[in-house]
């Protein structure tokens, strides 16, 4: 058995832990769970800390449970949120559950016959037949309103600063989550719940239910909420969440997110989001501090996590795509980009639409640069740039006699114009 608490502590993944948890975990194989919100059919990187904790738990010789909150997803968690979430139907929740399990399988061993193989559970399965009367009789009477009101997540929503107030549905959330812990304690011998630091109140409601209903001992452990050194929200880009699903966030964009991490954050994230050893991380950090311009930490972090979430092939393609803007890439590299990656790479680059028929019949390069696109201000400027040999079409230098045709179309619709090293323009054929 590895010391799980020791592992998550040096990695900066421990915020709060109930006394006695470390000793409890060192005695024998234990079972722990983390709850995952199933309101989308993909996890995003905000979920990754909990997933990494489950993986470290499994690597330490213990059994992880990933709980998909099908029932709690129908209610909405008040902690840290000012509004109730949208409520989902069962079919949508089931679809999301299967998609999430596929992503979790890249981290957790669900399939081996090892005693500590991971399991996916859904609280909807044990809550759907539970009547309201049974719930308030069997669960509600064991937890006082005073106890529930004392939780920070409740106090925040009931404070004078909150204009929304709090619905009864949300107020009962901690009881439903507490019952999950009680159910897993009885059904799976689960004695530990882990989650973000904002979940401490909900988790300890569960340990209290186990104590009062079963005279049992259950434990709580939380990790810090991940922040960025500049104060902006972790896990978000201008386009919204950074998802693990390649259809929602391309591997290129995923890779770039980690590559653009600040030095301070990279030192923190490489401990949390990789499985590199303490010695290796210390060596990388030392090298990085000597030559920060080489971005050693960011590159290693981006590589490790892109392979883990996607694949080595996706990483290689993301690096190639990155080099299209910042390195010596070829027309061939450009043509290998799928449409989504192409648009991600050239996000923010000015574009013009030109009829496909015009391109098919041959579009003179001077027209393409000036009159038809507005990339350059005039035909004269276009001719000067061509004489200077500073114009490229799809990464290949061209002269004044060049004509763009449909063979130049990338993915059947894009042509990349370039002046010098850094000025790009995209023609989109319509």
C-alpha angles and dihedrals in degrees: 000000000000119000101255095187091052090050097051091042097059089043091058091243099122121091105156135354133183114248113264096027095114093051090045091055094047093056098070144320109314134191123234135172141205121200118229125198110234098198091120133036091242137051118234127211091267086072093051099087091060091046091049089050090054090049093050088048090054092045088053090060099262132120118253125206120197108205115203106205100225092153097037088045086063090057113036131236115252097201111114093347127105096200137045114253126243111274116236131210123241097255092054092046092051091050090050091048094056092046091050092049089056090055093045089053089070088065109025131053105236098156110052123095091236113131089239097052110143122253132203115218131180120210090211087073093065098029101050095077094039107109121215091244092051091048097052090044099045101032112012096059092060096061121057124223087235089059092049094046091054092065115108092227090058096040091052093055093045095047122111088250092065112084092185102062116200131280123227087244092061093041090059092051094094090053092052091048090045090053090053089060091047091049093048090045089057100035102036104018087244111171103170135056120192130192147129119312090256088064097061093102094050093045094050090050084062094049088049092052091050089051096046100040103032102021083233134141118239130171139219132210129175135189125215118267104254114247135179122239092237092056096247119127118277115235097025131106129180087274094053130252122014101234130200090223110094090214090060099037116017117230086245093057090042091053092046092052091061094038090058094053115128119250092252093050093044090058089053099039097049088064094047103038103039135055094224114138124257091250094051092048092049090051093048091047092051092050091047094052091053093052108017092165089070089062091216094165095047093049094049093045092050092047096048096047096042091054091046095050098032122006144276089263091053089050092051090049091048090052090048090049090049090052091056089072100029108026147035103294131161138227087257092058089051093051091053092064116103117227096262094050092045090054091045093051092049096037107145094017110128115258139194129194119228126179114261090226091061091052093045091056091048126273115217113235094235090055090045092052099043126007098032100038109018089223088131121031099236146003088253092057090046092053092048091051090049091050088051088055090234099126124094131180112206090347094308121110115242138189134223093274093059119120123198112227136173090273086071093059114113111212086358093289118052136075119184116215120192136186115194118328103312112024110097134176130181125214112201115201113219 
